[in-house]
Amino acid sequence: MHALVPLVLAISGLPALLIGAWMSREPDARSRALALHWVLVGLAIQAGAVGVYWAGDDDRIAQGIVIAMVVLVNALIVSMVLRLRRNRKNP
């Protein structure tokens, strides 16, 4: 039961890694940058899952790890959106 939450968290980070791998196939620089952001989001979620597993029964440490993971993932998403807006092609 102690490994259920980290397992669900780790599985929920896999789509971000797969999206990053799929986007990295495109040759242009914008796709590579977005792929890097997606992979970093996936790795942040995976690291959060490892941290929650490591925290075990200590709820304060687990909550701190989850809060840090959420802040990091949201910062990466904001960075991705800002990069998309900056590199937007004017029609």
C-alpha positions in Angstrom: 0.0 0.0 0.0 2.9 2.4 0.7 4.1 2.1 -2.9 0.6 2.7 -4.5 0.7 6.5 -4.5 4.3 6.7 -5.9 3.4 4.1 -8.5 0.4 6.1 -9.7 2.4 9.3 -9.7 5.2 7.6 -11.7 2.7 6.3 -14.2 1.0 9.7 -14.6 4.4 11.2 -15.6 5.0 8.7 -18.5 2.7 10.6 -21.0 4.9 13.7 -20.6 8.0 11.6 -21.4 6.3 10.0 -24.4 5.2 13.4 -25.7 8.7 14.7 -25.4 10.1 11.7 -27.3 7.5 12.1 -30.0 8.2 15.8 -30.4 11.9 15.3 -30.5 11.6 13.6 -33.9 11.0 16.9 -35.7 14.1 18.7 -37.0 13.3 22.3 -36.2 14.6 24.1 -33.1 11.2 24.9 -31.7 10.1 21.3 -31.6 13.4 20.3 -29.9 12.9 23.0 -27.2 9.3 21.9 -26.6 10.4 18.3 -26.4 13.0 19.3 -23.8 10.3 21.0 -21.7 8.1 18.0 -21.9 10.9 15.6 -20.9 11.8 17.9 -18.0 8.1 17.9 -16.8 8.1 14.1 -17.0 11.4 13.8 -15.1 10.1 16.2 -12.4 7.1 14.0 -11.9 9.2 10.9 -11.8 11.6 12.5 -9.3 8.5 13.5 -7.2 7.3 9.9 -7.3 10.7 8.7 -6.0 10.7 11.4 -3.3 7.2 10.4 -2.1 8.3 6.7 -2.0 11.4 7.7 -0.1 9.4 9.8 2.4 7.5 6.7 3.4 5.2 7.3 6.3 6.4 10.9 7.1 3.5 13.0 5.8 5.3 16.3 6.2 8.2 15.3 4.0 5.8 13.8 1.4 3.7 17.0 1.3 6.8 19.1 0.9 8.0 16.9 -2.0 4.6 17.1 -3.7 4.4 20.9 -3.3 8.0 21.3 -4.7 7.0 19.0 -7.6 3.9 20.9 -8.4 5.7 24.2 -8.3 8.5 22.9 -10.6 6.0 21.4 -13.1 4.0 24.6 -13.2 7.1 26.7 -13.7 8.2 24.5 -16.6 4.7 24.8 -18.2 4.8 28.6 -17.8 8.3 28.5 -19.4 6.9 26.4 -22.3 4.0 28.8 -22.9 6.3 31.8 -22.8 8.6 30.2 -25.3 5.7 29.4 -27.6 4.5 33.0 -27.4 8.0 34.4 -28.1 8.6 32.1 -31.1 5.1 32.6 -32.5 5.2 33.3 -36.2 3.2 36.3 -37.3 0.7 35.5 -40.0 
